[in-house]
Amino acid sequence: MSVIYIVLPLAIIIASAAVLAFIWAVRRGEFDDLDTPPLRMLFDDDDAVPPKR
């Protein structure tokens, strides 16, 4: 029963850190454009630059 005094505060700290990381990512705009990155690979150029001699 005494382990709950260690695990509960630890779980609250980890959950708070996850929520803060999510809020930080949202404010930085990490989730603004969710459609373009999957489509970007379709439009990549396959033209390789020839090696210099």
C-alpha positions in Angstrom: 0.0 0.0 0.0 2.9 2.4 0.6 4.0 2.1 -3.0 1.0 4.2 -4.0 2.6 7.2 -2.3 5.5 6.9 -4.9 3.6 5.7 -8.0 0.7 8.2 -7.9 2.8 11.4 -7.7 5.1 9.9 -10.4 2.2 9.2 -12.7 0.9 12.7 -12.2 4.3 14.2 -13.0 4.6 12.1 -16.2 1.0 12.9 -17.3 1.6 16.6 -16.7 4.9 16.5 -18.7 3.0 14.8 -21.6 0.2 17.5 -21.5 2.8 20.3 -21.4 4.7 18.8 -24.3 1.5 18.5 -26.3 0.6 22.1 -25.6 4.1 23.3 -26.5 4.0 21.4 -29.8 0.5 22.9 -30.7 1.7 26.4 -29.9 4.8 25.9 -32.2 2.6 24.8 -35.0 3.6 21.2 -35.3 0.1 20.1 -36.1 -0.9 22.9 -38.5 -0.4 21.1 -41.8 -1.4 17.5 -41.6 -2.2 17.0 -45.3 1.0 18.1 -47.2 3.7 15.8 -45.6 2.1 12.5 -46.8 1.7 14.0 -50.3 5.1 15.5 -50.5 6.8 12.2 -51.2 4.7 11.8 -54.4 6.1 15.0 -55.8 9.8 14.5 -55.0 12.1 14.8 -57.9 14.0 11.7 -58.8 16.6 13.7 -60.8 19.9 12.8 -59.2 22.8 15.3 -59.5 25.6 13.6 -61.4 28.8 13.2 -59.3 31.6 15.6 -59.9 34.8 14.2 -61.4 
